[in-house]
Protein backbone atom coordinates (compact mmCIF):
# COMPACT_ATOMS: atom_id res chain seq x y z
CA UNK A 1 0.00 0.00 0.00
CA UNK A 2 1.39 3.43 -0.99
CA UNK A 3 0.40 6.44 1.07
CA UNK A 4 -0.93 9.32 -1.01
CA UNK A 5 1.48 12.20 -1.42
CA UNK A 6 1.23 15.30 0.72
CA UNK A 7 3.70 18.13 1.28
CA UNK A 8 3.44 17.74 5.05
CA UNK A 9 4.65 14.13 4.89
CA UNK A 10 7.40 15.02 2.41
CA UNK A 11 8.63 17.91 4.57
CA UNK A 12 8.60 15.73 7.71
CA UNK A 13 10.64 13.03 5.96
CA UNK A 14 13.04 15.65 4.59
CA UNK A 15 13.50 17.11 8.08
CA UNK A 16 14.20 13.72 9.69
CA UNK A 17 16.68 12.68 7.01
CA UNK A 18 18.35 16.09 7.10
CA UNK A 19 18.83 15.74 10.88
CA UNK A 20 20.41 12.34 10.25
CA UNK A 21 22.91 13.95 7.90
CA UNK A 22 21.53 12.68 4.59
CA UNK A 23 22.36 14.69 1.45
CA UNK A 24 19.67 16.42 -0.58
CA UNK A 25 20.27 13.98 -3.44
CA UNK A 26 19.69 10.99 -1.15
CA UNK A 27 16.54 12.51 0.33
CA UNK A 28 15.12 13.38 -3.08
CA UNK A 29 15.87 9.90 -4.46
CA UNK A 30 14.05 8.29 -1.52
CA UNK A 31 11.00 10.53 -2.05
CA UNK A 32 10.90 9.65 -5.75
CA UNK A 33 11.08 5.93 -4.91
CA UNK A 34 7.95 6.30 -2.77
CA UNK A 35 5.85 8.85 -4.65
CA UNK A 36 7.45 8.74 -8.14
CA UNK A 37 6.17 11.61 -10.32
CA UNK A 38 4.16 13.13 -7.48
CA UNK A 39 7.34 13.64 -5.43
CA UNK A 40 8.66 17.21 -5.03
CA UNK A 41 11.51 18.30 -7.26
CA UNK A 42 15.12 18.29 -6.16
CA UNK A 43 15.22 22.10 -5.92
CA UNK A 44 12.21 21.99 -3.57
CA UNK A 45 13.91 19.43 -1.32
CA UNK A 46 17.09 21.52 -1.28
CA UNK A 47 15.08 24.63 -0.36
CA UNK A 48 13.35 22.84 2.52
CA UNK A 49 16.68 21.60 3.87
CA UNK A 50 18.07 25.12 3.64
CA UNK A 51 15.04 26.50 5.48
CA UNK A 52 15.45 23.91 8.26
CA UNK A 53 19.15 24.73 8.58
CA UNK A 54 18.58 28.50 8.75
CA UNK A 55 15.57 28.27 11.06
CA UNK A 56 13.27 29.93 8.52
CA UNK A 57 10.85 26.98 8.69
CA UNK A 58 9.46 25.81 12.02
CA UNK A 59 6.46 23.82 10.75
CA UNK A 60 5.86 21.01 8.27
CA UNK A 61 2.60 22.59 7.09
CA UNK A 62 2.05 25.10 4.29
CA UNK A 63 2.07 28.73 5.26
CA UNK A 64 -1.20 30.61 5.08
CA UNK A 65 -2.20 31.65 1.55
CA UNK A 66 -4.92 33.88 0.22
CA UNK A 67 -7.51 32.18 -1.98
CA UNK A 68 -8.55 28.59 -2.21
CA UNK A 69 -6.48 26.05 -0.17
CA UNK A 70 -4.81 23.20 -2.02
CA UNK A 71 -6.17 19.73 -1.34
CA UNK A 72 -3.91 16.73 -1.07
CA UNK A 73 -6.23 14.92 -3.48
CA UNK A 74 -4.91 14.52 -7.02
CA UNK A 75 -8.42 15.13 -8.39
CA UNK A 76 -8.70 18.39 -6.46
CA UNK A 77 -5.30 19.54 -7.72
CA UNK A 78 -6.27 18.75 -11.31
CA UNK A 79 -9.58 20.61 -10.94
CA UNK A 80 -7.80 23.59 -9.39
CA UNK A 81 -5.24 23.80 -12.21
CA UNK A 82 -8.03 23.50 -14.79
CA UNK A 83 -9.99 26.35 -13.17
CA UNK A 84 -6.93 28.62 -13.20
CA UNK A 85 -6.10 27.82 -16.84
CA UNK A 86 -9.68 28.35 -18.00
CA UNK A 87 -9.69 31.73 -16.26
CA UNK A 88 -6.46 32.83 -18.00
CA UNK A 89 -5.00 30.39 -20.59
CA UNK A 90 -1.95 32.62 -21.12
CA UNK A 91 -0.44 31.94 -17.68
CA UNK A 92 2.93 30.18 -17.50
CA UNK A 93 3.39 27.03 -15.42
CA UNK A 94 5.33 29.10 -12.89
CA UNK A 95 2.42 31.54 -12.56
CA UNK A 96 -0.08 28.67 -12.24
CA UNK A 97 2.06 27.12 -9.51
CA UNK A 98 2.11 30.46 -7.67
CA UNK A 99 -1.67 30.80 -7.85
CA UNK A 100 -2.45 27.22 -6.78
CA UNK A 101 0.35 26.41 -4.36
CA UNK A 102 1.13 23.27 -6.37
CA UNK A 103 4.72 22.64 -7.41
CA UNK A 104 5.61 23.69 -10.95
CA UNK A 105 6.64 20.13 -11.79
CA UNK A 106 3.24 18.80 -10.70
CA UNK A 107 1.48 21.56 -12.67
CA UNK A 108 3.35 20.48 -15.81
CA UNK A 109 2.36 16.86 -15.22
CA UNK A 110 -1.30 17.77 -14.66
CA UNK A 111 -1.45 19.92 -17.80
CA UNK A 112 0.22 17.36 -20.08
CA UNK A 113 -0.92 14.02 -18.65
CA UNK A 114 -4.19 14.73 -16.85
CA UNK A 115 -5.68 17.57 -18.91
CA UNK A 116 -4.00 16.63 -22.21
CA UNK A 117 -3.07 20.26 -22.87
CA UNK A 118 -0.13 21.88 -24.62
CA UNK A 119 0.99 25.49 -24.93
CA UNK A 120 0.77 26.93 -28.44
CA UNK A 121 1.49 30.35 -29.86
CA UNK A 122 -1.60 32.21 -31.01
CA UNK A 123 -2.39 32.31 -34.73
CA UNK A 124 -2.35 36.00 -35.67
CA UNK A 125 -5.12 37.25 -37.95
CA UNK A 126 -5.47 40.66 -39.65
CA UNK A 127 -8.59 41.67 -37.73
CA UNK A 128 -11.92 40.55 -36.32
CA UNK A 129 -14.12 40.08 -39.37
CA UNK A 130 -17.64 41.41 -39.75
CA UNK A 131 -20.40 39.30 -41.22
CA UNK A 132 -20.14 41.17 -44.52
CA UNK A 133 -16.35 40.69 -44.65
CA UNK A 134 -16.71 36.96 -44.03
CA UNK A 135 -19.28 36.80 -46.85
CA UNK A 136 -16.82 38.54 -49.18
CA UNK A 137 -14.12 36.05 -48.20
CA UNK A 138 -16.40 33.14 -49.03
CA UNK A 139 -17.23 34.63 -52.44
CA UNK A 140 -13.53 35.23 -53.12
CA UNK A 141 -12.53 31.73 -52.00
CA UNK A 142 -15.24 30.18 -54.22
CA UNK A 143 -14.05 32.23 -57.20
CA UNK A 144 -10.37 31.32 -56.72
CA UNK A 145 -11.11 27.64 -56.06
CA UNK A 146 -13.43 27.22 -59.04
CA UNK A 147 -11.15 29.12 -61.40
CA UNK A 148 -8.04 27.14 -60.50
CA UNK A 149 -9.87 23.82 -60.67
CA UNK A 150 -11.43 24.65 -64.07
CA UNK A 151 -8.05 25.74 -65.45
CA UNK A 152 -6.64 22.26 -64.91
CA UNK A 153 -2.89 22.10 -65.52
CA UNK A 154 -3.03 25.56 -67.13
CA UNK A 155 -3.18 27.01 -63.60
CA UNK A 156 0.55 26.38 -63.30
CA UNK A 157 1.22 28.37 -66.48
CA UNK A 158 -1.44 31.08 -66.67
CA UNK A 159 -2.32 31.86 -63.04
CA UNK A 160 -0.32 34.97 -61.99
CA UNK A 161 -0.12 36.31 -58.43
CA UNK A 162 1.20 39.79 -57.54
CA UNK A 163 1.95 41.57 -54.28
CA UNK A 164 4.47 43.89 -52.63
CA UNK A 165 6.64 43.67 -49.53
CA UNK A 166 9.28 45.74 -47.73
CA UNK A 167 12.88 44.52 -47.55
CA UNK A 168 15.44 46.02 -45.17
CA UNK A 169 18.88 46.85 -46.50
CA UNK A 170 20.57 45.93 -43.21
CA UNK A 171 20.84 42.55 -41.50
CA UNK A 172 17.90 41.98 -39.17
CA UNK A 173 19.35 40.66 -35.92
CA UNK A 174 17.15 38.91 -33.41
CA UNK A 175 17.24 39.64 -29.69
CA UNK A 176 19.47 36.59 -29.17
CA UNK A 177 22.27 38.32 -31.10
CA UNK A 178 22.76 40.73 -28.17
CA UNK A 179 23.53 37.86 -25.78
CA UNK A 180 27.15 36.77 -25.42
CA UNK A 181 29.45 35.01 -22.99
CA UNK A 182 31.73 37.22 -20.85
CA UNK A 183 34.15 36.42 -18.04
CA UNK A 184 33.15 37.09 -14.46
CA UNK A 185 33.97 40.61 -13.37
CA UNK A 186 33.82 41.99 -16.92
CA UNK A 187 31.27 44.77 -17.60
CA UNK A 188 28.10 44.06 -19.52
CA UNK A 189 28.70 44.37 -23.30
CA UNK A 190 26.87 46.99 -25.35
CA UNK A 191 25.04 46.59 -28.65
CA UNK A 192 23.90 49.38 -30.93
CA UNK A 193 20.12 49.40 -31.16
CA UNK A 194 18.34 49.40 -34.50
CA UNK A 195 17.41 52.71 -36.06
CA UNK A 196 13.82 53.79 -35.67
CA UNK A 197 13.59 54.18 -39.46
CA UNK A 198 15.73 51.42 -41.02
CA UNK A 199 16.77 51.67 -44.64
CA UNK A 200 14.40 49.61 -46.74
CA UNK A 201 12.87 49.38 -50.19
CA UNK A 202 9.57 48.15 -51.57
CA UNK A 203 9.74 45.03 -53.73
CA UNK A 204 7.00 44.30 -56.30
CA UNK A 205 6.73 40.66 -57.36
CA UNK A 206 4.53 38.83 -59.87
CA UNK A 207 4.94 35.14 -60.67
CA UNK A 208 3.35 32.00 -62.05
CA UNK A 209 4.05 28.42 -60.96
CA UNK A 210 6.02 27.66 -64.12
CA UNK A 211 8.73 30.02 -62.75
CA UNK A 212 7.81 33.07 -64.78
CA UNK A 213 8.79 36.11 -62.68
CA UNK A 214 8.79 39.87 -62.74
CA UNK A 215 10.52 41.61 -59.82
CA UNK A 216 10.92 45.34 -59.30
CA UNK A 217 12.60 46.91 -56.27
CA UNK A 218 11.87 50.62 -55.91
CA UNK A 219 14.63 53.05 -54.87
CA UNK A 220 14.95 53.85 -51.17
CA UNK A 221 12.28 56.37 -50.12
CA UNK A 222 9.91 55.63 -53.02
CA UNK A 223 6.63 53.75 -52.81
CA UNK A 224 4.04 52.39 -55.20
CA UNK A 225 1.20 54.32 -56.86
CA UNK A 226 -1.13 53.68 -59.78
CA UNK A 227 1.37 54.78 -62.43
CA UNK A 228 4.20 52.69 -60.96
CA UNK A 229 1.98 49.62 -60.78
CA UNK A 230 0.67 50.03 -64.30
CA UNK A 231 4.24 50.30 -65.60
CA UNK A 232 5.19 47.15 -63.65
CA UNK A 233 2.35 45.16 -65.23
CA UNK A 234 3.22 46.46 -68.71
CA UNK A 235 6.89 45.49 -68.26
CA UNK A 236 5.83 42.01 -67.13
CA UNK A 237 3.76 41.57 -70.30
CA UNK A 238 6.60 42.74 -72.54
CA UNK A 239 9.12 40.47 -70.80
CA UNK A 240 6.97 37.35 -70.69
CA UNK A 241 5.92 37.36 -74.34
CA UNK A 242 9.64 37.34 -75.33
CA UNK A 243 10.61 34.37 -73.14
CA UNK A 244 12.07 31.30 -74.86
CA UNK A 245 10.45 29.00 -72.29
CA UNK A 246 6.78 29.40 -71.45
CA UNK A 247 6.12 32.67 -73.35
CA UNK A 248 2.73 34.21 -72.73
CA UNK A 249 0.70 37.32 -73.52
CA UNK A 250 -1.02 39.33 -70.81
CA UNK A 251 -4.44 38.67 -72.32
CA UNK A 252 -3.87 34.91 -71.77
CA UNK A 253 -3.23 35.07 -68.01
CA UNK A 254 -5.49 35.19 -64.96
CA UNK A 255 -4.06 37.90 -62.71
CA UNK A 256 -4.64 38.13 -58.94
CA UNK A 257 -3.79 41.02 -56.66
CA UNK A 258 -5.32 42.45 -53.49
CA UNK A 259 -7.47 45.58 -53.16
CA UNK A 260 -4.62 47.96 -52.25
CA UNK A 261 -5.12 51.51 -53.51
CA UNK A 262 -2.60 51.34 -56.38
CA UNK A 263 -4.31 48.18 -57.66
CA UNK A 264 -7.79 49.70 -57.46
CA UNK A 265 -7.00 52.97 -59.26
CA UNK A 266 -9.37 53.72 -62.15
CA UNK A 267 -6.54 54.03 -64.64
CA UNK A 268 -5.13 50.65 -63.52
CA UNK A 269 -8.52 48.94 -63.81
CA UNK A 270 -8.96 50.52 -67.24
CA UNK A 271 -5.50 49.29 -68.30
CA UNK A 272 -6.36 45.67 -67.40
CA UNK A 273 -9.62 46.02 -69.32
CA UNK A 274 -7.85 47.38 -72.41
CA UNK A 275 -5.34 44.54 -72.32
CA UNK A 276 -8.22 42.05 -71.77
CA UNK A 277 -6.54 40.61 -68.67
CA UNK A 278 -8.87 38.56 -66.47
CA UNK A 279 -8.66 39.67 -62.84
CA UNK A 280 -9.27 37.20 -60.03
CA UNK A 281 -11.01 38.89 -57.10
CA UNK A 282 -9.29 38.81 -53.70
CA UNK A 283 -11.43 39.90 -50.76
CA UNK A 284 -10.21 42.60 -48.33
CA UNK A 285 -8.29 41.42 -45.24
CA UNK A 286 -7.47 38.14 -46.97
CA UNK A 287 -3.68 37.77 -47.24
CA UNK A 288 -4.16 34.02 -46.77
CA UNK A 289 -5.77 33.87 -50.23
CA UNK A 290 -2.69 35.38 -51.91
CA UNK A 291 0.27 33.06 -52.49
CA UNK A 292 2.78 35.87 -51.92
CA UNK A 293 1.54 36.65 -48.42
CA UNK A 294 0.56 33.05 -47.78
CA UNK A 295 4.05 31.55 -48.11
CA UNK A 296 6.42 33.06 -50.71
CA UNK A 297 7.41 36.27 -48.88
CA UNK A 298 7.97 34.40 -45.61
CA UNK A 299 10.12 31.85 -47.45
CA UNK A 300 12.23 34.52 -49.14
CA UNK A 301 12.70 36.63 -46.01
CA UNK A 302 14.29 33.77 -44.10
CA UNK A 303 17.35 34.50 -46.25
CA UNK A 304 16.77 38.19 -46.95
CA UNK A 305 16.93 39.03 -43.22
CA UNK A 306 20.50 37.75 -43.09
CA UNK A 307 21.75 39.80 -46.05
CA UNK A 308 23.34 43.25 -46.23
CA UNK A 309 22.33 45.39 -49.22
CA UNK A 310 23.67 48.71 -50.45
CA UNK A 311 20.98 49.53 -52.98
CA UNK A 312 17.59 48.47 -54.30
CA UNK A 313 19.35 46.97 -57.34
CA UNK A 314 21.12 44.47 -55.08
CA UNK A 315 17.80 43.56 -53.45
CA UNK A 316 16.15 42.98 -56.82
CA UNK A 317 19.00 40.79 -58.09
CA UNK A 318 19.09 38.76 -54.88
CA UNK A 319 15.34 38.12 -54.91
CA UNK A 320 15.51 36.95 -58.54
CA UNK A 321 18.36 34.56 -57.73
CA UNK A 322 16.40 33.14 -54.83
CA UNK A 323 13.31 32.62 -57.00
CA UNK A 324 15.22 30.94 -59.82
CA UNK A 325 16.90 28.66 -57.30
CA UNK A 326 13.56 27.25 -56.09
CA UNK A 327 12.18 24.07 -57.67
CA UNK A 328 9.18 24.40 -59.97
CA UNK A 329 7.38 21.63 -58.13
CA UNK A 330 7.45 23.74 -54.97
CA UNK A 331 5.44 26.49 -56.71
CA UNK A 332 2.95 24.00 -58.16
CA UNK A 333 2.47 22.39 -54.75
CA UNK A 334 1.44 25.68 -53.18
CA UNK A 335 -0.97 26.49 -56.00
CA UNK A 336 -2.70 23.17 -55.29
CA UNK A 337 -2.64 23.81 -51.53
CA UNK A 338 -4.38 27.12 -52.14
CA UNK A 339 -7.35 25.22 -53.60
CA UNK A 340 -7.70 23.18 -50.41
CA UNK A 341 -7.28 26.31 -48.29
CA UNK A 342 -10.08 28.06 -50.20
CA UNK A 343 -12.31 25.11 -49.44
CA UNK A 344 -11.42 25.37 -45.74
CA UNK A 345 -12.33 29.07 -45.77
CA UNK A 346 -15.67 28.23 -47.37
CA UNK A 347 -16.33 25.51 -44.78
CA UNK A 348 -15.50 28.02 -42.03
CA UNK A 349 -18.10 30.47 -43.40
CA UNK A 350 -15.37 32.96 -44.33
CA UNK A 351 -13.59 33.02 -40.98
CA UNK A 352 -9.81 32.70 -40.74
CA UNK A 353 -8.56 29.12 -40.52
CA UNK A 354 -5.23 27.89 -39.22
CA UNK A 355 -3.01 26.94 -42.18
CA UNK A 356 -2.12 23.25 -42.19
CA UNK A 357 0.51 23.26 -44.88
C-alpha positions as CSV (number, residue, x, y, z in Angstrom):
1,X,0.0,0.0,0.0
2,X,1.4,3.4,-1.0
3,X,0.4,6.4,1.1
4,X,-0.9,9.3,-1.0
5,X,1.5,12.2,-1.4
6,X,1.2,15.3,0.7
7,X,3.7,18.1,1.3
8,X,3.4,17.7,5.1
9,X,4.7,14.1,4.9
10,X,7.4,15.0,2.4
11,X,8.6,17.9,4.6
12,X,8.6,15.7,7.7
13,X,10.6,13.0,6.0
14,X,13.0,15.7,4.6
15,X,13.5,17.1,8.1
16,X,14.2,13.7,9.7
17,X,16.7,12.7,7.0
18,X,18.4,16.1,7.1
19,X,18.8,15.7,10.9
20,X,20.4,12.3,10.3
21,X,22.9,14.0,7.9
22,X,21.5,12.7,4.6
23,X,22.4,14.7,1.5
24,X,19.7,16.4,-0.6
25,X,20.3,14.0,-3.4
26,X,19.7,11.0,-1.2
27,X,16.5,12.5,0.3
28,X,15.1,13.4,-3.1
29,X,15.9,9.9,-4.5
30,X,14.0,8.3,-1.5
31,X,11.0,10.5,-2.0
32,X,10.9,9.6,-5.8
33,X,11.1,5.9,-4.9
34,X,8.0,6.3,-2.8
35,X,5.8,8.9,-4.6
36,X,7.4,8.7,-8.1
37,X,6.2,11.6,-10.3
38,X,4.2,13.1,-7.5
39,X,7.3,13.6,-5.4
40,X,8.7,17.2,-5.0
41,X,11.5,18.3,-7.3
42,X,15.1,18.3,-6.2
43,X,15.2,22.1,-5.9
44,X,12.2,22.0,-3.6
45,X,13.9,19.4,-1.3
46,X,17.1,21.5,-1.3
47,X,15.1,24.6,-0.4
48,X,13.3,22.8,2.5
49,X,16.7,21.6,3.9
50,X,18.1,25.1,3.6
51,X,15.0,26.5,5.5
52,X,15.4,23.9,8.3
53,X,19.2,24.7,8.6
54,X,18.6,28.5,8.7
55,X,15.6,28.3,11.1
56,X,13.3,29.9,8.5
57,X,10.9,27.0,8.7
58,X,9.5,25.8,12.0
59,X,6.5,23.8,10.8
60,X,5.9,21.0,8.3
61,X,2.6,22.6,7.1
62,X,2.1,25.1,4.3
63,X,2.1,28.7,5.3
64,X,-1.2,30.6,5.1
65,X,-2.2,31.6,1.6
66,X,-4.9,33.9,0.2
67,X,-7.5,32.2,-2.0
68,X,-8.6,28.6,-2.2
69,X,-6.5,26.0,-0.2
70,X,-4.8,23.2,-2.0
71,X,-6.2,19.7,-1.3
72,X,-3.9,16.7,-1.1
73,X,-6.2,14.9,-3.5
74,X,-4.9,14.5,-7.0
75,X,-8.4,15.1,-8.4
76,X,-8.7,18.4,-6.5
77,X,-5.3,19.5,-7.7
78,X,-6.3,18.7,-11.3
79,X,-9.6,20.6,-10.9
80,X,-7.8,23.6,-9.4
81,X,-5.2,23.8,-12.2
82,X,-8.0,23.5,-14.8
83,X,-10.0,26.3,-13.2
84,X,-6.9,28.6,-13.2
85,X,-6.1,27.8,-16.8
86,X,-9.7,28.4,-18.0
87,X,-9.7,31.7,-16.3
88,X,-6.5,32.8,-18.0
89,X,-5.0,30.4,-20.6
90,X,-1.9,32.6,-21.1
91,X,-0.4,31.9,-17.7
92,X,2.9,30.2,-17.5
93,X,3.4,27.0,-15.4
94,X,5.3,29.1,-12.9
95,X,2.4,31.5,-12.6
96,X,-0.1,28.7,-12.2
97,X,2.1,27.1,-9.5
98,X,2.1,30.5,-7.7
99,X,-1.7,30.8,-7.8
100,X,-2.5,27.2,-6.8
101,X,0.4,26.4,-4.4
102,X,1.1,23.3,-6.4
103,X,4.7,22.6,-7.4
104,X,5.6,23.7,-10.9
105,X,6.6,20.1,-11.8
106,X,3.2,18.8,-10.7
107,X,1.5,21.6,-12.7
108,X,3.3,20.5,-15.8
109,X,2.4,16.9,-15.2
110,X,-1.3,17.8,-14.7
111,X,-1.4,19.9,-17.8
112,X,0.2,17.4,-20.1
113,X,-0.9,14.0,-18.6
114,X,-4.2,14.7,-16.8
115,X,-5.7,17.6,-18.9
116,X,-4.0,16.6,-22.2
117,X,-3.1,20.3,-22.9
118,X,-0.1,21.9,-24.6
119,X,1.0,25.5,-24.9
120,X,0.8,26.9,-28.4
121,X,1.5,30.4,-29.9
122,X,-1.6,32.2,-31.0
123,X,-2.4,32.3,-34.7
124,X,-2.3,36.0,-35.7
125,X,-5.1,37.3,-37.9
126,X,-5.5,40.7,-39.7
127,X,-8.6,41.7,-37.7
128,X,-11.9,40.5,-36.3
129,X,-14.1,40.1,-39.4
130,X,-17.6,41.4,-39.7
131,X,-20.4,39.3,-41.2
132,X,-20.1,41.2,-44.5
133,X,-16.4,40.7,-44.7
134,X,-16.7,37.0,-44.0
135,X,-19.3,36.8,-46.8
136,X,-16.8,38.5,-49.2
137,X,-14.1,36.0,-48.2
138,X,-16.4,33.1,-49.0
139,X,-17.2,34.6,-52.4
140,X,-13.5,35.2,-53.1
141,X,-12.5,31.7,-52.0
142,X,-15.2,30.2,-54.2
143,X,-14.0,32.2,-57.2
144,X,-10.4,31.3,-56.7
145,X,-11.1,27.6,-56.1
146,X,-13.4,27.2,-59.0
147,X,-11.2,29.1,-61.4
148,X,-8.0,27.1,-60.5
149,X,-9.9,23.8,-60.7
150,X,-11.4,24.7,-64.1
151,X,-8.0,25.7,-65.5
152,X,-6.6,22.3,-64.9
153,X,-2.9,22.1,-65.5
154,X,-3.0,25.6,-67.1
155,X,-3.2,27.0,-63.6
156,X,0.6,26.4,-63.3
157,X,1.2,28.4,-66.5
158,X,-1.4,31.1,-66.7
159,X,-2.3,31.9,-63.0
160,X,-0.3,35.0,-62.0
161,X,-0.1,36.3,-58.4
162,X,1.2,39.8,-57.5
163,X,2.0,41.6,-54.3
164,X,4.5,43.9,-52.6
165,X,6.6,43.7,-49.5
166,X,9.3,45.7,-47.7
167,X,12.9,44.5,-47.6
168,X,15.4,46.0,-45.2
169,X,18.9,46.8,-46.5
170,X,20.6,45.9,-43.2
171,X,20.8,42.5,-41.5
172,X,17.9,42.0,-39.2
173,X,19.3,40.7,-35.9
174,X,17.1,38.9,-33.4
175,X,17.2,39.6,-29.7
176,X,19.5,36.6,-29.2
177,X,22.3,38.3,-31.1
178,X,22.8,40.7,-28.2
179,X,23.5,37.9,-25.8
180,X,27.1,36.8,-25.4
181,X,29.4,35.0,-23.0
182,X,31.7,37.2,-20.9
183,X,34.1,36.4,-18.0
184,X,33.1,37.1,-14.5
185,X,34.0,40.6,-13.4
186,X,33.8,42.0,-16.9
187,X,31.3,44.8,-17.6
188,X,28.1,44.1,-19.5
189,X,28.7,44.4,-23.3
190,X,26.9,47.0,-25.3
191,X,25.0,46.6,-28.6
192,X,23.9,49.4,-30.9
193,X,20.1,49.4,-31.2
194,X,18.3,49.4,-34.5
195,X,17.4,52.7,-36.1
196,X,13.8,53.8,-35.7
197,X,13.6,54.2,-39.5
198,X,15.7,51.4,-41.0
199,X,16.8,51.7,-44.6
200,X,14.4,49.6,-46.7
201,X,12.9,49.4,-50.2
202,X,9.6,48.2,-51.6
203,X,9.7,45.0,-53.7
204,X,7.0,44.3,-56.3
205,X,6.7,40.7,-57.4
206,X,4.5,38.8,-59.9
207,X,4.9,35.1,-60.7
208,X,3.3,32.0,-62.1
209,X,4.1,28.4,-61.0
210,X,6.0,27.7,-64.1
211,X,8.7,30.0,-62.7
212,X,7.8,33.1,-64.8
213,X,8.8,36.1,-62.7
214,X,8.8,39.9,-62.7
215,X,10.5,41.6,-59.8
216,X,10.9,45.3,-59.3
217,X,12.6,46.9,-56.3
218,X,11.9,50.6,-55.9
219,X,14.6,53.0,-54.9
220,X,15.0,53.9,-51.2
221,X,12.3,56.4,-50.1
222,X,9.9,55.6,-53.0
223,X,6.6,53.8,-52.8
224,X,4.0,52.4,-55.2
225,X,1.2,54.3,-56.9
226,X,-1.1,53.7,-59.8
227,X,1.4,54.8,-62.4
228,X,4.2,52.7,-61.0
229,X,2.0,49.6,-60.8
230,X,0.7,50.0,-64.3
231,X,4.2,50.3,-65.6
232,X,5.2,47.1,-63.7
233,X,2.4,45.2,-65.2
234,X,3.2,46.5,-68.7
235,X,6.9,45.5,-68.3
236,X,5.8,42.0,-67.1
237,X,3.8,41.6,-70.3
238,X,6.6,42.7,-72.5
239,X,9.1,40.5,-70.8
240,X,7.0,37.3,-70.7
241,X,5.9,37.4,-74.3
242,X,9.6,37.3,-75.3
243,X,10.6,34.4,-73.1
244,X,12.1,31.3,-74.9
245,X,10.4,29.0,-72.3
246,X,6.8,29.4,-71.5
247,X,6.1,32.7,-73.3
248,X,2.7,34.2,-72.7
249,X,0.7,37.3,-73.5
250,X,-1.0,39.3,-70.8
251,X,-4.4,38.7,-72.3
252,X,-3.9,34.9,-71.8
253,X,-3.2,35.1,-68.0
254,X,-5.5,35.2,-65.0
255,X,-4.1,37.9,-62.7
256,X,-4.6,38.1,-58.9
257,X,-3.8,41.0,-56.7
258,X,-5.3,42.5,-53.5
259,X,-7.5,45.6,-53.2
260,X,-4.6,48.0,-52.3
261,X,-5.1,51.5,-53.5
262,X,-2.6,51.3,-56.4
263,X,-4.3,48.2,-57.7
264,X,-7.8,49.7,-57.5
265,X,-7.0,53.0,-59.3
266,X,-9.4,53.7,-62.1
267,X,-6.5,54.0,-64.6
268,X,-5.1,50.6,-63.5
269,X,-8.5,48.9,-63.8
270,X,-9.0,50.5,-67.2
271,X,-5.5,49.3,-68.3
272,X,-6.4,45.7,-67.4
273,X,-9.6,46.0,-69.3
274,X,-7.9,47.4,-72.4
275,X,-5.3,44.5,-72.3
276,X,-8.2,42.1,-71.8
277,X,-6.5,40.6,-68.7
278,X,-8.9,38.6,-66.5
279,X,-8.7,39.7,-62.8
280,X,-9.3,37.2,-60.0
281,X,-11.0,38.9,-57.1
282,X,-9.3,38.8,-53.7
283,X,-11.4,39.9,-50.8
284,X,-10.2,42.6,-48.3
285,X,-8.3,41.4,-45.2
286,X,-7.5,38.1,-47.0
287,X,-3.7,37.8,-47.2
288,X,-4.2,34.0,-46.8
289,X,-5.8,33.9,-50.2
290,X,-2.7,35.4,-51.9
291,X,0.3,33.1,-52.5
292,X,2.8,35.9,-51.9
293,X,1.5,36.6,-48.4
294,X,0.6,33.0,-47.8
295,X,4.1,31.5,-48.1
296,X,6.4,33.1,-50.7
297,X,7.4,36.3,-48.9
298,X,8.0,34.4,-45.6
299,X,10.1,31.8,-47.4
300,X,12.2,34.5,-49.1
301,X,12.7,36.6,-46.0
302,X,14.3,33.8,-44.1
303,X,17.3,34.5,-46.3
304,X,16.8,38.2,-46.9
305,X,16.9,39.0,-43.2
306,X,20.5,37.7,-43.1
307,X,21.7,39.8,-46.1
308,X,23.3,43.2,-46.2
309,X,22.3,45.4,-49.2
310,X,23.7,48.7,-50.4
311,X,21.0,49.5,-53.0
312,X,17.6,48.5,-54.3
313,X,19.3,47.0,-57.3
314,X,21.1,44.5,-55.1
315,X,17.8,43.6,-53.5
316,X,16.2,43.0,-56.8
317,X,19.0,40.8,-58.1
318,X,19.1,38.8,-54.9
319,X,15.3,38.1,-54.9
320,X,15.5,36.9,-58.5
321,X,18.4,34.6,-57.7
322,X,16.4,33.1,-54.8
323,X,13.3,32.6,-57.0
324,X,15.2,30.9,-59.8
325,X,16.9,28.7,-57.3
326,X,13.6,27.2,-56.1
327,X,12.2,24.1,-57.7
328,X,9.2,24.4,-60.0
329,X,7.4,21.6,-58.1
330,X,7.5,23.7,-55.0
331,X,5.4,26.5,-56.7
332,X,3.0,24.0,-58.2
333,X,2.5,22.4,-54.7
334,X,1.4,25.7,-53.2
335,X,-1.0,26.5,-56.0
336,X,-2.7,23.2,-55.3
337,X,-2.6,23.8,-51.5
338,X,-4.4,27.1,-52.1
339,X,-7.3,25.2,-53.6
340,X,-7.7,23.2,-50.4
341,X,-7.3,26.3,-48.3
342,X,-10.1,28.1,-50.2
343,X,-12.3,25.1,-49.4
344,X,-11.4,25.4,-45.7
345,X,-12.3,29.1,-45.8
346,X,-15.7,28.2,-47.4
347,X,-16.3,25.5,-44.8
348,X,-15.5,28.0,-42.0
349,X,-18.1,30.5,-43.4
350,X,-15.4,33.0,-44.3
351,X,-13.6,33.0,-41.0
352,X,-9.8,32.7,-40.7
353,X,-8.6,29.1,-40.5
354,X,-5.2,27.9,-39.2
355,X,-3.0,26.9,-42.2
356,X,-2.1,23.3,-42.2
357,X,0.5,23.3,-44.9
